[in-house]
Amino acid sequence: MFLPIRTNISPRRTPYANYVLIAINVIVFLLSRGGPYLYYIDGRPLSLPIRPWAADWLLLPAVWQAHQFLTYAFLHGGLEHILGNMFFLYLFGNNINGKLGNLWYTVFYLAGAIASGVGHTLMNLDSLSPTLGASGAVAAVTGAYLVLYPQTLITVLYWFFFIGTVEVPALYFIGFKMIIIDNVIARLSNSVAYDAHLAGYVYGILITLGLLATRLVGTSQFDLWAMIKRWNRRREYHDAVEEGYDPFAGTGGRKRVNAREVVSPAEQQRRTEIDRIRHQIGDYIAQRNVAGAADLYLELTRLGPEQVLPRQTLLDIANQLAGDRRPAEAAQAYEQFLKYYGAYEHAEQVELMVGVLYSRYLHDPVRAIDHLRKAAGRLSDPGQVKMCRDELARLGA
């Protein structure tokens, strides 16, 4: 038996949305748990530990109703069922919540529940067996974890004739153990909705890859999208060598090469150094050494102004630079953050910070007023609203 018990990373901010989702699942379980009650589905008697008011929330693939594709995910059949799902949601969901933010994590989770329900229904159109549980939505979150943190280590508890723990990379444990073995090979129980799990994993993996590919979510050198791109570069190099091309002598079989593939030694050295710095920034952030990461960020922007760090990493670095009384560098980092992550749920607070930096320290009233006005219309905290208005008044705006 294998049970993942912890990961070697933790969210950089409190995952409130995940805690709320866990609480809602537990509350609904306690309110709906009862019986068992006898139900007749297509004339067939079925005993379920679900109170009558919640019976309409169950998903019946053969006679489904639209609302059931979401409501089924908040019902659970027993204590073991709810505890297992909520433990895995806590284990993998906290970091995804930290990465996506509270609003988008909630949307991602609910859409994952719907996607897993739809997938299960499409694969079981004639089934009148009721489906319930958050495992499909949890699978979506776990799939997202696989994409965003494939190289992190999961501590796995095992017990056979003896008990112990082992650390396994997330890519292998989630990809092979949880997806392939548990849901494709070892489909041993008729009471488990394996198709809902697989639909959830597919949704979580594909959607998260799409978010990374379109840069709607900040990428890093450690996520699955970066690994795929590195694998593709190695494949192209291998194909060129197989065709007889000698990359050192420039001789061999003819190969059509696009101009963008030809990289000068100086450019290659620059790219190598950029990769090294990005890796080091990731290590420093994992070690909570934000000051060291901030110094490396400035070096990174000198080498490649186009380089963008993951959202929370960039925000942490900008805050560190502001706290270190480096206003010009902090403003640069905040400006880059707003350019690439303008949809951030607390962007107005970043606008306020940039406005204050330009007003009080960089003596650039034009930029200060621009940012402060953007913040003024969106701020809700009374103290921040007052600060923003006072600063605008001081600038005569």
C-alpha positions as CSV (number, residue, x, y, z in Angstrom):
1,M,0.0,0.0,0.0
2,F,1.2,3.5,-0.8
3,L,-0.1,6.8,0.6
4,P,1.3,10.2,-0.2
5,I,1.5,12.2,3.1
6,R,3.3,15.5,2.2
7,T,5.1,17.4,-0.5
8,N,8.4,19.3,-0.1
9,I,6.9,22.7,-1.1
10,S,4.3,24.9,0.6
11,P,2.1,27.7,-0.7
12,R,3.6,31.2,-0.4
13,R,0.3,32.6,0.8
14,T,-2.6,31.3,2.8
15,P,-4.8,29.1,0.5
16,Y,-8.2,30.5,1.7
17,A,-10.2,29.2,-1.3
18,N,-9.0,25.6,-0.7
19,Y,-9.9,25.8,3.0
20,V,-13.3,27.1,2.1
21,L,-13.9,24.3,-0.4
22,I,-12.9,21.7,2.1
23,A,-15.2,23.3,4.7
24,I,-18.1,23.3,2.3
25,N,-17.6,19.7,1.4
26,V,-17.5,18.7,5.0
27,I,-20.6,20.8,5.9
28,V,-22.6,19.3,3.0
29,F,-21.5,15.8,4.0
30,L,-22.7,16.3,7.6
31,L,-26.0,17.8,6.5
32,S,-26.7,15.2,3.8
33,R,-25.5,12.2,5.7
34,G,-28.3,10.0,7.1
35,G,-30.3,6.8,6.7
36,P,-29.6,4.6,4.9
37,Y,-32.7,5.5,2.8
38,L,-34.3,3.3,0.2
39,Y,-34.7,4.8,-3.3
40,Y,-36.2,3.4,-6.4
41,I,-34.2,4.2,-9.6
42,D,-35.9,2.9,-12.7
43,G,-37.9,0.5,-10.6
44,R,-34.7,-0.9,-8.9
45,P,-34.4,-0.5,-5.1
46,L,-31.2,1.1,-4.0
47,S,-30.1,1.9,-0.4
48,L,-28.1,5.1,0.0
49,P,-26.8,7.0,3.1
50,I,-28.1,10.3,1.6
51,R,-31.0,12.3,3.0
52,P,-34.0,12.7,0.6
53,W,-33.4,16.5,0.1
54,A,-29.9,15.7,-1.4
55,A,-31.0,12.8,-3.5
56,D,-31.6,15.1,-6.5
57,W,-27.9,16.2,-6.3
58,L,-26.7,12.7,-7.3
59,L,-25.5,12.3,-10.9
60,L,-27.3,9.6,-12.9
61,P,-25.6,9.3,-16.3
62,A,-28.6,7.7,-18.0
63,V,-31.1,10.4,-16.8
64,W,-28.9,13.3,-15.9
65,Q,-30.0,16.9,-15.1
66,A,-27.7,19.9,-15.8
67,H,-27.2,20.9,-12.1
68,Q,-26.1,17.4,-11.2
69,F,-22.8,17.8,-13.0
70,L,-21.8,20.2,-10.2
71,T,-23.8,19.1,-7.2
72,Y,-22.7,15.5,-7.2
73,A,-19.2,16.6,-6.3
74,F,-20.3,17.9,-2.9
75,L,-21.9,14.6,-1.7
76,H,-20.0,11.7,-0.2
77,G,-21.0,8.2,0.7
78,G,-19.2,7.8,4.0
79,L,-16.6,9.0,6.4
80,E,-13.7,7.2,4.6
81,H,-14.9,8.7,1.3
82,I,-15.0,12.3,2.5
83,L,-11.7,12.0,4.5
84,G,-9.8,10.6,1.6
85,N,-11.0,13.2,-0.9
86,M,-10.4,16.1,1.5
87,F,-6.9,14.9,2.5
88,F,-5.8,14.8,-1.2
89,L,-7.5,18.2,-1.9
90,Y,-5.5,19.6,1.1
91,L,-2.3,17.9,0.0
92,F,-2.3,19.1,-3.6
93,G,-4.8,21.9,-3.7
94,N,-3.0,24.3,-1.3
95,N,-0.1,24.9,-3.8
96,I,-2.4,25.2,-6.8
97,N,-4.5,27.7,-4.9
98,G,-1.4,29.7,-4.1
99,K,-0.4,29.6,-7.8
100,L,-3.8,30.5,-9.3
101,G,-5.1,32.8,-6.6
102,N,-8.4,32.4,-4.8
103,L,-10.9,33.3,-7.5
104,W,-9.3,31.4,-10.4
105,Y,-8.6,28.4,-8.2
106,T,-12.3,28.2,-7.3
107,V,-13.3,28.5,-10.9
108,F,-10.7,25.8,-11.9
109,Y,-12.0,23.5,-9.1
110,L,-15.7,23.8,-10.0
111,A,-15.0,23.4,-13.7
112,G,-12.9,20.3,-12.9
113,A,-15.9,18.8,-11.1
114,I,-18.1,19.5,-14.1
115,A,-15.6,18.2,-16.6
116,S,-15.1,14.9,-14.6
117,G,-18.9,14.5,-14.4
118,V,-19.3,15.0,-18.1
119,G,-16.5,12.6,-18.9
120,H,-18.0,9.9,-16.6
121,T,-21.4,10.4,-18.1
122,L,-20.2,10.1,-21.7
123,M,-18.5,6.8,-20.8
124,N,-21.5,5.4,-19.0
125,L,-24.5,6.7,-20.9
126,D,-26.7,3.7,-20.0
127,S,-25.8,3.6,-16.3
128,L,-28.4,4.3,-13.6
129,S,-25.8,3.9,-10.8
130,P,-25.7,7.2,-8.9
131,T,-22.3,9.0,-8.9
132,L,-21.2,11.2,-6.0
133,G,-18.0,12.6,-4.5
134,A,-15.3,15.2,-5.1
135,S,-12.7,12.8,-6.4
136,G,-13.1,14.0,-10.0
137,A,-12.5,17.6,-9.0
138,V,-9.6,16.5,-6.8
139,A,-8.2,14.6,-9.7
140,A,-8.3,17.9,-11.8
141,V,-6.4,19.7,-9.0
142,T,-3.9,16.8,-8.8
143,G,-3.4,16.9,-12.6
144,A,-2.6,20.6,-12.3
145,Y,-0.1,19.8,-9.6
146,L,1.6,17.3,-11.9
147,V,2.0,20.0,-14.6
148,L,3.1,22.9,-12.3
149,Y,5.3,21.0,-9.9
150,P,6.5,17.7,-11.6
151,Q,9.9,17.8,-10.1
152,T,8.8,18.3,-6.5
153,L,9.1,15.4,-4.1
154,I,6.2,13.6,-2.6
155,T,6.8,11.7,0.7
156,V,5.0,8.4,0.3
157,L,4.2,6.1,3.3
158,Y,4.3,2.4,2.4
159,W,3.5,-0.7,4.3
160,F,3.8,-4.4,3.4
161,F,5.6,-6.5,5.9
162,F,7.3,-3.4,7.2
163,I,6.5,0.4,7.3
164,G,8.6,3.2,5.9
165,T,8.6,6.3,3.8
166,V,10.2,7.2,0.4
167,E,10.4,10.4,-1.6
168,V,9.2,10.1,-5.2
169,P,9.1,12.9,-7.8
170,A,5.5,14.1,-8.4
171,L,5.8,13.3,-12.1
172,Y,6.2,9.6,-11.5
173,F,4.0,9.2,-8.5
174,I,1.0,11.1,-9.9
175,G,1.6,10.1,-13.5
176,F,2.3,6.4,-13.1
177,K,0.8,5.4,-9.7
178,M,-2.2,7.6,-9.3
179,I,-3.3,7.9,-13.0
180,I,-2.1,4.8,-14.9
181,I,-2.0,2.1,-12.2
182,D,-4.9,3.2,-10.0
183,N,-7.3,4.3,-12.7
184,V,-6.3,2.4,-15.9
185,I,-4.7,-0.9,-14.9
186,A,-6.1,-1.8,-11.5
187,R,-9.8,-1.0,-12.0
188,L,-10.8,-3.5,-9.3
189,S,-14.0,-2.0,-7.8
190,N,-17.4,-1.5,-9.4
191,S,-18.2,1.3,-6.8
192,V,-15.3,3.6,-8.0
193,A,-15.9,6.1,-10.8
194,Y,-12.6,5.6,-12.6
195,D,-13.8,7.4,-15.7
196,A,-14.6,10.5,-13.6
197,H,-11.1,10.4,-12.2
198,L,-9.5,10.1,-15.6
199,A,-11.7,12.9,-17.0
200,G,-10.6,15.1,-14.1
201,Y,-6.9,14.3,-14.7
202,V,-7.2,15.0,-18.4
203,Y,-9.0,18.3,-17.7
204,G,-6.4,19.4,-15.1
205,I,-3.4,18.5,-17.2
206,L,-4.6,20.0,-20.5
207,I,-6.0,23.2,-19.1
208,T,-2.9,23.9,-17.0
209,L,-0.6,23.2,-19.9
210,G,-2.7,25.6,-21.9
211,L,-2.5,28.3,-19.2
212,L,1.3,27.9,-19.2
213,A,1.6,27.9,-23.0
214,T,-0.4,31.1,-23.3
215,R,1.4,32.6,-20.2
216,L,-1.9,33.2,-18.4
217,V,-0.1,31.5,-15.6
218,G,3.6,32.3,-14.9
219,T,6.0,29.6,-16.1
220,S,9.3,28.4,-14.6
221,Q,12.1,26.2,-15.6
222,F,10.7,23.4,-13.4
223,D,7.1,23.0,-14.7
224,L,6.0,20.3,-17.2
225,W,5.7,22.8,-20.1
226,A,9.4,23.8,-19.7
227,M,10.3,20.1,-19.6
228,I,8.4,19.5,-22.8
229,K,10.1,22.4,-24.6
230,R,13.6,21.1,-23.5
231,W,12.6,17.6,-24.7
232,N,11.6,19.0,-28.1
233,R,14.9,20.8,-28.4
234,R,16.8,17.6,-27.7
235,R,14.6,15.8,-30.2
236,E,15.4,18.3,-32.9
237,Y,19.1,18.0,-32.2
238,H,18.9,14.2,-32.3
239,D,17.0,14.2,-35.6
240,A,19.6,16.5,-37.1
241,V,22.4,14.2,-36.0
242,E,20.6,11.1,-37.3
243,E,20.4,12.8,-40.8
244,G,24.2,12.9,-40.8
245,Y,24.5,16.6,-39.7
246,D,27.7,17.3,-37.7
247,P,26.9,20.2,-35.4
248,F,30.6,20.8,-34.7
249,A,32.0,20.7,-38.3
250,G,28.8,21.9,-40.0
251,T,29.0,19.0,-42.4
252,G,26.8,16.0,-43.3
253,G,23.3,15.6,-44.7
254,R,21.5,18.6,-45.9
255,K,19.0,20.0,-43.4
256,R,16.7,23.0,-43.8
257,V,17.4,25.3,-40.9
258,N,15.3,28.3,-40.1
259,A,17.3,31.5,-39.3
260,R,15.9,31.5,-35.8
261,E,17.6,28.2,-35.1
262,V,21.1,29.6,-35.8
263,V,22.4,30.9,-32.5
264,S,25.8,32.7,-32.1
265,P,28.2,31.5,-29.3
266,A,27.6,34.8,-27.5
267,E,23.8,34.4,-27.6
268,Q,24.1,30.7,-26.5
269,Q,26.2,31.8,-23.6
270,R,23.6,34.5,-22.7
271,R,20.8,31.9,-22.8
272,T,22.8,29.5,-20.7
273,E,23.4,32.2,-18.1
274,I,19.7,33.1,-18.1
275,D,18.7,29.5,-17.4
276,R,21.3,29.3,-14.6
277,I,20.0,32.5,-13.0
278,R,16.3,31.4,-13.3
279,H,17.1,28.1,-11.7
280,Q,19.0,29.8,-8.9
281,I,16.1,32.2,-8.3
282,G,13.8,29.2,-8.0
283,D,16.1,27.6,-5.4
284,Y,16.4,30.9,-3.4
285,I,12.6,31.3,-3.3
286,A,12.2,27.7,-2.2
287,Q,14.7,28.4,0.6
288,R,12.8,31.7,1.5
289,N,15.9,33.7,0.5
290,V,14.0,36.4,-1.2
291,A,16.8,39.0,-0.8
292,G,19.1,36.7,-2.8
293,A,16.4,36.1,-5.4
294,A,15.9,39.9,-5.7
295,D,19.6,40.5,-6.5
296,L,19.5,37.7,-9.1
297,Y,16.4,39.2,-10.6
298,L,18.2,42.5,-11.3
299,E,21.0,40.5,-13.0
300,L,18.4,38.6,-15.0
301,T,16.7,41.7,-16.3
302,R,20.1,43.1,-17.4
303,L,20.7,39.9,-19.4
304,G,17.2,39.5,-20.8
305,P,14.7,42.3,-20.3
306,E,12.1,40.1,-21.8
307,Q,12.4,37.5,-19.0
308,V,9.3,37.1,-16.8
309,L,9.2,35.2,-13.5
310,P,6.2,33.4,-12.1
311,R,3.6,35.7,-10.7
312,Q,4.1,35.2,-6.9
313,T,7.9,35.1,-7.3
314,L,7.9,38.4,-9.1
315,L,5.6,40.0,-6.6
316,D,7.7,38.7,-3.6
317,I,10.9,40.1,-5.3
318,A,9.2,43.5,-6.0
319,N,8.1,43.7,-2.3
320,Q,11.6,42.8,-1.2
321,L,13.2,45.5,-3.3
322,A,10.7,48.0,-1.9
323,G,11.5,46.9,1.6
324,D,15.3,47.3,0.9
325,R,14.7,50.9,-0.1
326,R,15.6,50.4,-3.7
327,P,12.7,52.3,-5.3
328,A,13.8,52.4,-8.9
329,E,14.4,48.6,-9.0
330,A,11.2,48.0,-7.1
331,A,9.2,50.2,-9.5
332,Q,10.7,48.3,-12.4
333,A,9.6,45.0,-10.9
334,Y,6.1,46.2,-10.1
335,E,5.7,47.6,-13.6
336,Q,6.7,44.3,-15.1
337,F,4.2,42.5,-12.7
338,L,1.4,44.8,-13.9
339,K,2.3,44.3,-17.5
340,Y,2.1,40.5,-17.4
341,Y,-0.2,39.9,-14.5
342,G,-2.6,42.8,-14.7
343,A,-5.5,40.5,-14.0
344,Y,-4.2,39.7,-10.5
345,E,-7.0,39.9,-8.0
346,H,-5.1,42.5,-5.9
347,A,-3.6,44.5,-8.7
348,E,-5.0,47.8,-7.3
349,Q,-2.7,47.4,-4.3
350,V,0.3,47.0,-6.6
351,E,-0.8,50.1,-8.5
352,L,-0.9,52.0,-5.2
353,M,2.5,50.8,-4.3
354,V,4.0,51.9,-7.6
355,G,2.2,55.2,-7.4
356,V,3.7,55.9,-4.0
357,L,7.2,54.9,-5.2
358,Y,7.0,57.3,-8.1
359,S,5.5,60.1,-6.0
360,R,7.7,60.0,-2.9
361,Y,11.0,58.5,-4.0
362,L,11.4,58.8,-7.7
363,H,9.9,62.2,-8.1
364,D,7.9,61.3,-11.2
365,P,4.5,62.9,-10.7
366,V,3.1,61.9,-14.1
367,R,3.6,58.2,-13.6
368,A,2.6,58.5,-10.0
369,I,-0.7,60.1,-10.8
370,D,-1.4,57.5,-13.6
371,H,-1.0,54.6,-11.2
372,L,-2.7,56.2,-8.2
373,R,-5.8,57.0,-10.3
374,K,-5.9,53.4,-11.5
375,A,-5.8,52.3,-7.9
376,A,-8.3,54.8,-6.6
377,G,-11.2,53.3,-8.5
378,R,-10.6,49.8,-7.3
379,L,-9.3,50.0,-3.7
380,S,-11.7,48.8,-1.0
381,D,-9.6,49.0,2.2
382,P,-10.4,52.4,3.9
383,G,-6.8,52.9,5.0
384,Q,-5.5,52.3,1.4
385,V,-8.2,54.5,-0.1
386,K,-7.2,57.4,2.2
387,M,-3.5,57.0,1.5
388,C,-4.3,57.0,-2.3
389,R,-6.4,60.1,-2.1
390,D,-4.0,61.9,0.2
391,E,-1.1,61.2,-2.3
392,L,-3.2,62.4,-5.2
393,A,-4.1,65.6,-3.3
394,R,-0.4,66.2,-2.5
395,L,0.4,65.9,-6.2
396,G,-2.4,68.3,-7.0
397,A,-4.4,65.7,-9.0
